C-alpha cells in the first residue's frame, strides 16, 4: 500500500474510531442516567431526601445535553413504578426549582403520553374500568396522594366533586357482579365491586382527615425549596372521544382471602376499607404488570417493595396473586406466570412464604362449596403444577376425611380432578405410593388403550380386517394396499349398534365400520406416546380424509377416540386437538359431540371443558389470523394504488414537459421509461386485487363459521338446561341440583370469557336463542353478560 493510501486509510479508521468512541460515551452516559433515576428510592445508607437532592444536582448538570432523555426516563418510571410516584414528583419539583423550562417540558411530555395511551386504548396504563367508570376511578385513585391538598386549598369545589361521585356510584348498574364473583357467598369476606370498594376506602380516608400511613412523601422535606419555585399553568387536556372499535377493560370484583385474624404475628392486615389496603394491592399489581416477563426480578421486586415492613407483605402478595389468578373473566397474564412466580417466592423466602401458600391453599379447599367452577378449575391447574415442583409433598392425611362427605362433595370432586391432573406430571403407580390409602378411591383408573379388536376376533364385525390392516401397517405397506384392505369392508356395514341417540344414524352417510376399523388401528399404532399418535394420524391422514366425509362421520370419529382412550383424558384431549388442527374434524362437530349422550356421564369432568375451551380458542385464533391477513393485504393494496396515482401524475407531467420542450424529447422518453419501470404494473395491481378478494371471502367464511359455532354452543346449552327443568318439574324434584348449577356456570363462563366475540352476535342471540320466554334461570347468565359492557 502506498504511503498516501496508507495515510488516508489510517485517517479514515481514526475518524470511525473517534465516532465509535463518541457514540459509546453517549450510550454510557445515558445508561448511567437511567440507572441513577430508576434506582432512586431503593434501600440505601443515605436518606431518601439527601439522595434526591444529590440526584437533582447531577441531572441539572446533564440537562443541557440530555434533557429529553432524562425527562423520558422519569416519565417511564412514573408510569411503571407507581410505588415511587411521590419520589419522582419530588425529583421533578427539585429540577423545576433549578430549571423552570424543565418542569414545563415534563408537564407537556407526561400529558402527551397520557393522551397517547388513551388513543391506543391502553387503559391498564391509565386506569381500569369501562369509559364511564374510568373517569371516576382515575379521580378516586389519585386522592390518597392529592386529597389533603385539595381539601385544604379547594374545599368547596372538592366537596362538590365528591358529591357528584357519590351520586354516580349509587346509580350504577351492578347486574354484572354475580358473573365476576369467585365465591357465591359473602362469608367470611364480602365481595365488592372494585369501584364501590375504592369509593368506600376513599370515604374512610376522608373521615380520617386524609391521613394515611403508606405513601412516602419526601417532598415535605423540601417544602421551602419547592414553595419558592415558579409554578406552571397546566396545559389544557382533552380526553379522546369514544370510538365504536374501542374495547374497554371489564369491571372486576375485589378478591379477599385474608383478614387480621389470619396473620399470626407481625404487622396486622389493613381492614377491607382502609386506603392502605388499596395502596398495597395496587403497588403489587403494578409490579406484576411491570415485571411479568421475568419471574425472578418480579419476585425480588415484590419482596423489596417500600412499605413492606408496615404490612404483612407475604400475605398481601399471595392474596393479590390469587386475586389475579382467579380474575374473571380472564387473568391479565397466562396461568403459568402466577404459578411460577409463587414457586420463585417460596424459593426466595423458604422459611416464611411456603407457610403462607399452604395456609391460602387450605382456605381455598375449605371454601370449595361456594367457589365459581371456573376458579375451581384454575385452582386444580395451579395446585397440581405447584406440587409437581415440590415432589408432590403435601399433608394428604389431613384431607382423607373428604371421602366422608360423599363422592359428589366439592372436596371429593376437587381431589379427583387434582389427582387426574397430577398424573399428567408423574405416573399412576407413583400416585398410589404417595397418596394415603383412604384417598385411593378418588385416584383415576389405570390408563390403558381400549382396542376393540384385541380379543374374540372372529365374533366382532371388522376384526379380521383390522388384524390384516394392522399387519400391513407393521409391514410398511403403501397407502394403496391399505386402502384396498379397507375396501374389503362393505361401505354399508355398520358393525356394532350405535348408541348415540343425538345423531340419527339409521341410514349412515359414511362407511361406519370402515371408519371404526381404520381409527382403531391408527389409535393402536400410536398408543405408545403422544408423538407416536401424532405420527400415526399424520401418516394416515389421506385414508382418514377419504372416510371422514361429513359431520356425522366426524362425530363418530370422536366417539371412537373417546372409547379408545376412556381411561386417559389427556390422550383424548391432545388427539382431538390434533384432529382439528389437521382439519379432519370441524370445531362444530366437537361441540355437538361434547353435548351428546356419549359424554353425558363425564359432562362435569374438567377435561371436557378443556376440550371445549381449546376448540373455541382455535376458531377465534383462526378468525383473528385471517383478519390480520386481510388487513395486511388492504394496506399493501392501498400502497400500490398510491404508487399508481403518483405514476399517472408523474408521467402526465413528463408528457407535458415533452410538448413544451421538444428539443429534449429523447431525454424525456428515457425518463418516462425509467419512471414506468419503477411503478407497479396493471397486472401486479390486478393480482393484488384478486388476492385481496380471496382473503376477504376467506374472512367472511371464517366469521360465518365462528358465529355458527357460538350459536351451536348456546343452543345446546339452552336445550339441555331446558330439558333438565322440564324433567324436574314433571318429577316434582328440585331443579337447582349440582349439575344444573355447574352447567349454568359453564354457560356464563363461555359467555364472559369470549365476550369480545360474543358481543358481535348479541342481536342474533337475543332474537334466536335468549328470548324473553326462556326460563329466568337460563336467562340470568346472559343478562349478567350483557351488563358487563353497559
C-alpha positions in Angstrom: 0.0 0.0 0.0 1.4 3.4 -0.9 2.2 6.0 1.7 -0.6 8.3 0.5 -3.2 5.5 0.6 -1.9 4.3 4.0 -2.4 7.9 5.3 -6.0 8.1 4.0 -6.8 4.6 5.4 -5.4 5.5 8.9 -7.2 8.8 9.0 -10.5 7.2 7.9 -10.2 4.5 10.6 -9.2 7.0 13.2 -12.3 9.0 12.3 -14.5 6.0 12.6 -12.9 5.1 15.9 -13.5 8.6 17.2 -17.1 8.4 16.1 -17.5 5.0 17.8 -15.9 6.4 21.0 -18.3 9.4 20.9 -21.3 7.1 20.4 -20.1 4.7 23.2 -19.6 7.7 25.5 -23.2 8.9 24.9 -24.6 5.4 25.5 -22.6 5.1 28.7 -23.8 8.4 30.0 -27.5 7.6 29.1 -27.2 4.2 30.8 -25.7 5.9 33.9 -28.6 8.4 34.0 -31.2 5.7 33.6 -29.6 3.7 36.4 -29.5 6.7 38.8 -33.1 7.6 38.1 -34.6 4.1 38.3 -32.7 3.2 41.5 -33.5 6.3 43.5 -35.8 5.5 46.4 -34.4 2.0 46.8 -32.7 0.8 50.0 -29.6 3.0 50.8 -27.3 4.0 53.6 -28.2 7.7 53.0 -31.7 9.2 53.5 -34.1 9.4 50.6 -34.1 13.2 50.8 -30.3 13.5 50.5 -30.3 11.1 47.6 -33.0 13.1 45.8 -31.1 16.4 46.4 -27.9 14.8 45.1 -29.6 13.3 42.0 -31.3 16.6 41.2 -27.8 18.3 41.2 -26.4 15.6 38.9 -29.3 15.8 36.5 -29.1 19.6 36.4 -25.6 19.4 35.1 -26.7 17.0 32.3 -29.8 18.8 31.4 -28.2 21.0 28.6 -27.2 17.8 26.6 -29.6 15.1 27.8 -32.8 16.9 28.8 -35.2 14.9 26.5 -33.6 11.6 27.6 -33.8 12.5 31.3 -37.5 13.5 31.1 -38.4 10.4 29.1 -36.8 8.2 31.8 -38.7 10.0 34.6 -42.0 9.7 32.6 -41.5 6.0 32.1 -40.6 5.4 35.8 -43.6 7.4 37.0 -45.8 5.1 34.8 -44.2 1.8 35.6 -43.1 2.2 39.2 -46.3 3.6 40.9 -44.8 2.8 44.4 -42.3 5.6 43.7 -44.7 8.2 42.3 -44.0 10.7 45.1 -40.3 10.1 44.7 -40.4 11.2 41.1 -42.8 14.0 41.7 -40.4 15.4 44.2 -37.5 14.9 41.8 -39.3 16.9 39.1 -40.1 19.6 41.6 -36.5 20.0 42.5 -35.5 20.1 38.9 -38.1 22.7 38.2 -36.8 24.8 41.0 -33.4 24.7 39.4 -34.6 24.9 35.7 -38.0 26.4 35.1 -38.3 25.2 31.5 -37.6 21.7 32.6 -40.8 21.5 34.6 -42.8 22.9 31.8 -41.5 20.4 29.3 -42.1 17.5 31.7 -45.8 18.5 32.1 -46.2 18.6 28.3 -44.5 15.2 27.9 -46.5 13.4 30.6 -49.8 14.8 29.3 -48.9 13.8 25.7 -48.1 10.3 27.0 -51.4 10.1 28.7 -53.2 11.1 25.5 -51.3 8.5 23.5 -52.2 5.6 25.8 -55.8 6.7 25.8 -55.9 6.9 22.0 -54.2 3.5 21.8 -56.8 2.1 24.3 -54.1 1.1 26.7 -56.3 1.6 29.7 -54.2 -0.5 32.0 -51.5 2.2 31.8 -54.1 4.9 32.5 -56.6 3.4 34.9 -59.1 0.5 34.6 -62.9 0.3 34.0 -65.2 1.0 31.1 -65.4 4.5 29.9 -67.9 6.0 32.3 -66.3 4.3 35.3 -62.8 5.2 34.1 -63.1 8.9 35.0 -64.4 8.2 38.4 -61.8 5.5 39.1 -59.0 7.8 37.9 -60.0 10.6 40.3 -60.5 8.3 43.3 -57.2 6.5 42.8 -55.4 9.9 42.9 -57.0 11.1 46.1 -54.7 9.2 48.5 -51.9 11.5 47.1 -53.8 14.7 46.5 -56.9 14.6 48.7 -55.3 16.5 51.6 -54.1 19.3 49.4 -57.5 19.6 47.6 -59.4 19.6 50.8 -57.3 22.4 52.3 -57.0 24.6 49.3 -60.1 23.9 47.2 -62.6 22.6 49.8 -65.8 23.8 48.1 -65.0 22.5 44.6 -63.6 19.3 46.1 -66.8 18.6 48.2 -68.9 19.2 45.0 -66.7 16.7 43.1 -67.1 14.1 45.9 -70.9 14.7 46.0 -71.1 14.0 42.2 -69.1 10.8 42.6 -71.4 9.7 45.4 -74.4 10.3 43.2 -72.8 8.4 40.3 -71.7 5.3 42.2 -75.2 4.9 43.9 -76.9 4.8 40.5 -74.6 2.4 38.6 -75.9 -0.8 37.2 -74.4 -3.7 39.1 -76.1 -6.7 37.5 -72.7 -7.9 36.3 -71.3 -8.5 39.8 -72.5 -12.2 40.1 -70.6 -13.1 36.9 -67.3 -11.8 38.4 -67.5 -13.3 41.9 -65.1 -16.0 42.9 -67.5 -17.2 45.6 -71.2 -17.3 45.7 -71.4 -16.1 49.3 -70.1 -13.1 51.2 -68.9 -15.1 54.2 -66.4 -14.6 55.6 -65.3 -11.8 53.2 -67.8 -9.5 51.3 -67.2 -9.4 47.5 -67.5 -5.8 46.5 -67.3 -4.4 43.0 -63.9 -2.7 42.5 -65.2 0.9 42.2 -67.6 0.6 45.1 -64.8 -0.7 47.3 -62.4 2.1 46.3 -65.1 4.7 47.0 -65.7 3.2 50.5 -61.9 3.3 51.1 -61.8 7.0 50.0 -64.7 7.9 52.2 -62.9 6.3 55.2 -59.8 8.2 54.2 -61.8 11.4 54.2 -63.2 10.7 57.6 -59.6 10.2 58.8 -58.9 13.7 57.6 -57.0 12.4 54.6 -54.2 10.9 56.8 -52.7 7.6 55.6 -49.6 5.6 56.7 -48.3 4.1 53.5 -47.2 6.7 51.0 -43.7 8.1 51.2 -43.8 11.9 51.0 -40.2 13.1 50.5 -41.3 16.4 49.1 -42.2 17.6 52.6 -38.5 17.9 53.4 -38.2 20.3 50.5 -41.2 22.4 51.3 -39.2 25.7 51.3 -37.4 25.0 48.0 -40.5 23.8 46.2 -42.6 26.6 47.6 -40.3 29.3 46.2 -40.2 27.7 42.8 -42.2 29.2 39.9 -45.5 27.4 39.2 -46.6 26.2 35.8 -50.1 26.5 34.3 -51.3 23.1 33.4 -51.9 22.8 29.6 -55.5 22.0 28.6 -56.2 18.3 28.1 -59.0 16.9 26.1 -59.9 13.3 26.5 -60.0 11.4 23.2 -63.6 10.8 22.0 -65.2 7.3 22.2 -64.9 5.1 19.1 -67.1 2.1 18.3 -64.0 0.0 17.8 -62.6 0.7 21.2 -62.6 -2.2 23.6 -62.7 -1.2 27.2 -61.5 -3.3 30.1 -64.2 -5.1 32.0 -65.0 -4.3 35.6 -63.9 -6.5 38.4 -64.8 -7.7 41.9 -62.3 -7.2 44.8 -60.9 -10.5 46.0 -60.3 -11.1 49.6 -58.7 -14.1 51.2 -57.1 -12.9 54.5 -58.0 -10.6 57.3 -56.2 -9.6 60.5 -57.2 -12.9 62.2 -55.3 -15.0 59.6 -52.0 -13.2 60.3 -50.3 -14.9 63.3 -47.7 -12.3 64.1 -46.1 -9.1 62.9 -47.9 -6.1 61.4 -51.7 -6.5 61.1 -53.5 -6.8 57.8 -55.2 -3.4 57.0 -59.0 -3.5 57.0 -61.0 -4.1 53.8 -61.9 -0.4 53.6 -58.6 1.0 54.8 -56.9 3.0 52.0 -53.6 1.3 52.9 -55.1 -2.0 51.7 -55.8 -0.4 48.3 -52.4 1.2 48.1 -50.6 -2.1 48.9 -52.6 -4.1 46.5 -52.2 -1.6 43.7 -48.5 -1.5 44.2 -48.3 -5.3 44.0 -50.4 -5.4 40.9 -48.5 -2.7 39.1 -45.2 -4.5 40.0 -46.7 -7.7 38.5 -47.6 -6.0 35.2 -44.2 -4.2 35.0 -42.1 -7.4 35.5 -44.2 -10.3 34.3 -41.6 -11.3 31.7 -39.0 -12.0 34.4 -40.3 -14.0 37.3 -37.0 -13.8 39.3 -36.9 -10.0 39.0 -40.6 -9.8 39.7 -40.2 -11.9 42.9 -37.3 -9.7 44.0 -39.2 -6.5 43.5 -42.3 -7.8 45.3 -40.2 -8.9 48.3 -38.4 -5.5 48.5 -41.3 -3.1 47.9 -41.1 0.1 50.0 -43.5 -0.1 52.9 -43.4 -3.9 53.2 -42.4 -3.6 56.9 -45.7 -1.8 57.6 -48.0 -4.7 56.5 -47.8 -8.5 56.4 -46.2 -8.4 53.0 -46.2 -12.1 52.3 -49.9 -12.4 53.0 -50.7 -9.3 50.8 -48.6 -10.7 47.9 -50.2 -14.1 48.0 -53.7 -12.7 48.2 -53.1 -10.4 45.2 -51.5 -13.3 43.2 -54.6 -15.5 43.8 -56.8 -12.5 43.0 -55.1 -12.1 39.6 -55.1 -15.9 39.0 -58.9 -16.1 39.7 -59.8 -12.8 38.0 -62.9 -13.2 35.9 -63.5 -13.5 33.0 -59.7 -13.8 32.2 -56.5 -13.2 34.1 -54.2 -10.4 32.8 -51.4 -13.0 32.2 -51.1 -16.6 31.4 -51.8 -19.0 34.3 -48.3 -20.4 34.5 -46.9 -17.0 35.2 -48.6 -16.9 38.6 -47.7 -20.5 39.4 -44.0 -20.0 38.5 -43.9 -16.7 40.5 -45.3 -18.3 43.6 -42.6 -21.0 43.3 -39.9 -18.3 42.9 -41.3 -16.5 46.0 -41.2 -19.8 48.0 -37.5 -20.3 47.0 -36.6 -16.8 47.9 -38.1 -17.0 51.3 -38.2 -20.7 52.2 -38.8 -20.1 55.9 -42.0 -18.0 55.6 -43.6 -18.0 52.1 -44.4 -21.7 51.8 -46.4 -21.5 55.1 -48.4 -18.6 53.7 -49.1 -20.5 50.4 -50.1 -23.6 52.4 -52.5 -21.5 54.5 -54.0 -20.0 51.4 -54.5 -23.4 49.9 -56.3 -24.7 53.0 -58.6 -21.7 52.9 -59.4 -22.3 49.3 -60.0 -26.0 49.9 -62.4 -25.2 52.8 -64.4 -22.9 50.6 -64.8 -25.1 47.6 -68.6 -25.4 48.1 -69.2 -21.8 47.2 -66.4 -21.4 44.6 -67.0 -20.5 41.0 -66.5 -23.6 38.8 -64.1 -21.7 36.5 -61.9 -20.7 39.5 -62.1 -24.3 40.8 -60.6 -25.4 37.5 -57.8 -22.8 37.8 -57.2 -23.9 41.4 -56.8 -27.5 40.2 -54.4 -26.5 37.5 -52.3 -24.3 39.8 -52.1 -26.7 42.7 -51.1 -29.7 40.6 -48.4 -27.6 38.9 -47.2 -26.3 42.3 -47.0 -29.7 43.8 -45.1 -31.1 40.8 -42.3 -28.7 41.6 -42.1 -29.9 45.2 -42.2 -33.7 44.8 -46.0 -33.7 45.4 -45.3 -33.3 49.1 -48.5 -32.3 51.0 -50.4 -33.1 54.2 -52.6 -35.6 52.4 -53.6 -37.3 55.6 -55.5 -34.2 56.7 -57.7 -34.4 53.6 -58.7 -38.1 54.0 -61.9 -37.0 55.8 -63.1 -35.6 52.5 -64.5 -39.0 51.5 -66.9 -38.9 54.4 -68.8 -36.2 52.7 -69.7 -38.5 49.7 -68.2 -38.9 46.3 -70.1 -36.0 44.9 -69.0 -33.5 47.6 -67.0 -30.5 46.4 -63.8 -31.7 48.1 -64.0 -35.2 46.6 -64.6 -33.7 43.1 -61.7 -31.4 43.6 -59.4 -34.2 44.7 -60.4 -36.5 41.9 -59.6 -33.8 39.3 -56.4 -32.9 41.1 -55.2 -36.5 41.1 -56.0 -36.8 37.4 -54.1 -33.6 36.7 -51.1 -34.7 38.9 -50.9 -37.9 36.9 -50.1 -35.9 33.8 -46.9 -34.7 35.6 -46.0 -38.1 37.0 -47.4 -41.7 36.6 -50.1 -43.8 38.2 -48.1 -46.0 40.4 -46.3 -43.0 41.9 -49.7 -41.6 43.0 -50.6 -44.9 44.5 -47.4 -44.8 46.6 -47.7 -41.2 47.9 -51.5 -40.8 48.3 -52.9 -42.3 51.6 -55.0 -45.4 51.2 -58.0 -43.6 52.4 -58.0 -41.5 49.3 -57.3 -44.3 46.8 -60.9 -44.4 45.9 -60.5 -41.0 44.3 -57.5 -41.9 42.2 -58.0 -42.2 38.4 -58.3 -45.6 36.8 -55.0 -47.1 35.5 -54.7 -45.6 31.9 -54.8 -48.2 29.1 -55.9 -48.2 25.5 -59.2 -49.9 24.8 -58.6 -51.6 21.4 -61.9 -53.1 20.4 -60.5 -55.8 18.2 -57.9 -57.2 20.6 -59.9 -60.4 21.5 -62.6 -62.5 20.1 -61.6 -61.5 16.6 -64.0 -63.8 14.9 -67.0 -62.6 16.8 -66.6 -58.8 16.4 -67.5 -57.4 12.9 -64.4 -56.0 11.2 -61.9 -57.8 13.5 -60.4 -59.8 10.7 -59.9 -56.7 8.5 -58.5 -54.8 11.4 -55.9 -57.6 12.0 -55.0 -57.5 8.3 -54.7 -53.8 8.3 -52.6 -53.8 11.4 -50.2 -56.3 10.0 -50.0 -54.3 6.7 -49.1 -51.2 8.7 -46.4 -53.0 10.6 -45.1 -54.4 7.3 -45.0 -50.8 6.0 -47.3 -51.4 3.0 -48.1 -48.3 0.9 -51.4 -46.4 1.1 -52.9 -48.1 -1.9 -52.5 -51.5 -0.3 -54.0 -50.2 3.0 -56.9 -48.7 1.1 -57.5 -52.0 -0.7 -57.7 -53.9 2.6 -60.2 -51.3 3.9 -62.3 -51.6 0.9 -63.0 -55.3 1.7 -65.3 -53.9 4.4 -68.7 -53.2 2.7 -69.5 -49.5 2.5 -72.9 -50.0 4.2 -71.6 -52.2 7.0 -72.4 -50.8 10.4 -70.7 -53.2 12.8 -71.7 -52.6 16.4 -75.0 -51.0 17.3 -74.6 -47.2 17.6 -75.7 -45.9 21.0 -75.6 -42.2 20.1 -79.3 -41.1 20.1 -78.4 -37.4 19.4 -77.4 -38.1 15.8 -79.7 -40.2 13.7 -77.7 -43.0 12.1 -80.4 -45.2 10.7 -79.1 -44.5 7.2 -75.5 -43.7 7.6 -74.0 -41.3 5.2 -70.5 -42.7 5.6 -68.8 -46.1 5.7 -69.2 -46.6 9.5 -67.4 -49.9 10.0 -64.6 -48.9 7.8 -64.1 -45.8 9.9 -64.2 -47.8 13.1 -61.6 -50.3 11.8 -59.3 -47.6 10.5 -59.5 -45.4 13.6 -58.9 -48.2 16.0 -55.9 -49.4 14.0 -54.5 -45.8 13.8 -55.0 -45.3 17.5 -53.5 -48.7 18.3 -50.4 -47.9 16.3 -50.0 -44.6 18.0 -50.9 -45.7 21.6 -47.3 -45.8 22.9 -46.9 -42.0 23.2 -48.2 -38.6 22.1 -45.6 -38.4 19.4 -46.5 -41.9 18.1 -50.1 -40.8 17.9 -49.3 -37.6 16.1 -47.1 -39.5 13.6 -49.9 -42.1 13.0 -52.6 -39.5 12.4 -50.3 -37.6 10.0 -49.2 -40.8 8.2 -52.8 -42.0 7.6 -54.3 -38.6 7.0 -55.3 -39.4 3.4 -57.1 -42.6 4.4 -58.9 -40.8 7.2 -59.9 -37.9 5.0 -61.4 -40.3 2.5 -63.7 -41.8 5.1 -64.5 -38.8 7.4 -66.6 -37.2 4.7 -69.2 -35.2 6.8 -70.0 -34.0 10.3 -71.8 -37.3 11.1 -68.6 -39.2 10.4 -66.6 -36.6 12.4 -68.8 -37.1 15.5 -68.5 -40.9 15.2 -64.7 -40.5 14.9 -64.7 -38.5 18.2 -66.8 -41.3 19.7 -64.2 -43.8 18.7 -61.4 -41.7 20.3 -63.5 -41.4 23.4 -64.0 -45.2 23.5 -60.3 -46.0 22.9 -58.9 -43.6 25.5 -61.7 -43.5 28.0 -59.2 -44.0 30.9 -56.7 -41.4 29.6 -58.4 -38.0 29.3 -55.1 -36.3 28.4 -54.6 -38.5 25.4 -58.1 -37.8 24.3 -57.5 -34.1 24.7 -54.3 -33.9 22.6 -55.7 -36.3 19.9 -58.8 -34.2 19.4 -56.7 -31.1 19.2 -54.6 -32.8 16.6 -57.6 -33.9 14.5 -59.0 -30.4 14.5 -55.6 -28.8 13.5 -55.3 -31.3 10.7 -58.8 -30.4 9.5 -60.1 -33.9 9.9 -62.6 -32.7 12.4 -64.6 -29.4 12.4 -65.0 -27.3 15.6 -68.8 -27.6 15.3 -68.5 -31.4 15.3 -66.5 -31.3 18.5 -69.1 -29.1 20.2 -72.0 -31.2 19.1 -70.2 -34.3 20.4 -69.5 -32.7 23.8 -73.2 -32.1 24.2 -74.2 -35.6 23.0 -75.2 -38.5 25.3 -71.8 -40.2 24.7 -70.3 -37.5 27.0 -73.3 -37.2 29.4 -71.7 -39.2 32.2 -68.5 -37.1 32.0 -70.1 -33.8 31.3 -68.9 -32.2 34.6 -65.3 -33.5 34.2 -62.7 -30.8 33.7 -61.2 -32.4 30.6 -64.5 -32.0 28.7 -64.3 -28.2 29.3 -60.6 -28.2 28.4 -61.7 -29.6 25.0 -64.5 -27.0 24.7 -62.2 -24.1 25.6 -59.5 -25.3 23.2 -62.0 -25.7 20.4 -63.4 -22.2 20.8 -59.9 -20.7 21.1 -58.8 -22.5 17.9 -61.7 -21.0 15.9 -61.2 -17.5 17.4 -57.4 -17.7 16.6 -58.1 -18.8 13.0 -60.5 -15.9 12.5 -58.1 -13.4 14.0 -55.3 -14.7 11.8 -57.4 -14.3 8.6 -58.5 -10.8 9.8 -54.8 -9.8 10.1 -54.1 -11.2 6.7 -56.9 -9.2 5.2 -55.7 -6.0 6.9 -52.2 -6.6 5.7 -53.4 -7.2 2.1 -55.5 -4.0 2.3 -52.6 -1.9 3.4 -50.4 -3.5 0.6 -53.1 -2.8 -2.0 -53.5 0.8 -0.8 -49.8 1.4 -1.2 -49.9 0.0 -4.7 -52.8 2.4 -5.5 -50.9 5.3 -4.1 -47.9 4.4 -6.3 -50.2 4.2 -9.3 -51.6 7.6 -8.7 -48.1 9.0 -8.4 -47.2 7.2 -11.7 -50.1 8.8 -13.5 -49.3 12.2 -12.2 -45.6 12.0 -12.9 -45.9 10.6 -16.4 -48.5 13.3 -17.3 -46.1 15.9 -16.1 -43.3 14.4 -18.2 -45.5 14.2 -21.3 -46.5 17.9 -20.8 -42.8 18.7 -20.5 -42.1 16.8 -23.6 -44.6 19.0 -25.6 -43.1 22.2 -24.2 -39.5 21.2 -24.7 -39.3 19.2 -27.9 -35.6 19.8 -28.0 -35.1 17.3 -25.2 -37.7 14.8 -26.3 -35.3 11.9 -26.3 -34.3 12.6 -22.7 -37.9 12.8 -21.6 -38.8 9.5 -23.3 -35.9 7.8 -21.4 -37.1 9.3 -18.2 -40.7 8.2 -18.8 -39.5 4.6 -19.4 -37.5 4.7 -16.2 -40.5 6.0 -14.3 -42.8 3.4 -15.6 -40.4 0.6 -14.6 -40.3 2.0 -11.0 -44.1 1.9 -10.6 -46.5 -1.1 -10.3 -47.9 -2.5 -13.5 -51.6 -3.0 -14.1 -51.0 -6.8 -14.0 -49.5 -6.5 -10.5 -52.4 -4.4 -9.2 -54.9 -6.9 -10.7 -53.1 -9.8 -9.0 -53.1 -7.9 -5.6 -56.8 -7.2 -6.0 -57.5 -10.8 -6.7 -55.5 -11.9 -3.6 -57.4 -9.3 -1.5 -60.8 -10.6 -2.8 -59.8 -14.2 -2.0 -58.7 -13.3 1.5 -61.9 -11.2 2.1 -64.0 -14.2 1.1 -61.9 -16.4 3.4 -62.5 -14.0 6.2 -66.3 -13.9 5.5 -66.3 -17.7 5.7 -64.3 -17.8 8.9 -66.6 -15.2 10.6 -69.6 -17.1 9.4 -68.2 -20.3 10.8 -67.3 -18.7 14.1 -70.8 -17.2 14.6 -72.4 -20.5 13.7 -70.1 -22.3 16.3 -71.2 -19.9 19.1 -74.8 -20.3 18.1 -74.5 -24.0 18.3 -72.8 -23.9 21.7 -75.5 -21.7 23.2 -78.3 -23.6 21.5 -77.1 -26.8 23.1 -76.7 -25.2 26.5 -80.3 -24.0 26.3 -81.6 -27.4 25.2 -80.0 -29.4 28.0 -80.9 -26.9 30.7 -84.5 -26.6 29.5 -84.8 -30.4 29.3 -83.5 -30.6 32.9 -86.0 -28.0 34.1 -88.9 -29.7 32.4 -87.9 -33.1 33.7 -87.5 -31.8 37.2 -90.9 -30.1 37.2 -92.6 -33.3 35.8 -91.0 -35.4 38.5 -91.6 -32.7 41.1 -88.0 -32.6 42.3 -85.6 -29.7 43.0 -84.3 -28.0 39.8 -81.2 -26.5 41.4 -79.1 -29.6 41.5 -75.3 -29.6 41.5 -75.4 -30.5 37.8 -77.7 -27.5 37.0 -75.6 -25.1 39.0 -72.4 -26.4 37.2 -73.9 -26.2 33.7 -75.3 -22.6 34.2 -71.9 -21.5 35.5 -70.2 -23.1 32.4 -72.7 -21.2 30.2 -71.8 -18.0 31.9 -68.1 -18.9 31.5 -68.4 -19.3 27.8 -70.3 -16.0 27.5 -67.9 -13.8 29.5 -64.6 -15.4 28.7 -65.4 -14.9 24.9 -67.1 -11.5 25.4 -65.3 -9.8 22.6 -66.6 -12.3 20.1 -70.0 -13.0 21.6 -70.8 -9.3 21.8 -70.8 -9.1 18.0 -73.7 -11.6 17.9 -75.8 -10.0 20.7 -78.7 -9.2 18.4 -78.8 -12.7 16.9 -78.6 -14.3 20.3 -81.5 -12.2 21.7 -83.6 -12.8 18.6 -83.0 -16.5 18.2 -81.9 -18.1 21.5 -82.1 -16.0 24.6 -85.7 -14.8 24.1 -88.0 -13.4 26.8 -90.0 -16.6 27.1 -86.9 -18.5 28.2 -86.7 -19.6 31.9 -85.2 -16.8 34.0 -82.6 -19.2 35.5 -81.2 -19.7 32.0 -81.5 -16.0 31.0 -79.7 -14.9 34.1 -76.1 -15.6 32.9 -76.9 -14.0 29.6 -78.3 -10.8 31.3 -75.2 -10.7 33.5 -73.0 -10.9 30.4 -74.9 -8.0 28.8 -74.5 -5.9 31.9 -70.7 -6.2 31.7 -70.3 -3.7 28.9 -73.1 -1.3 29.8 
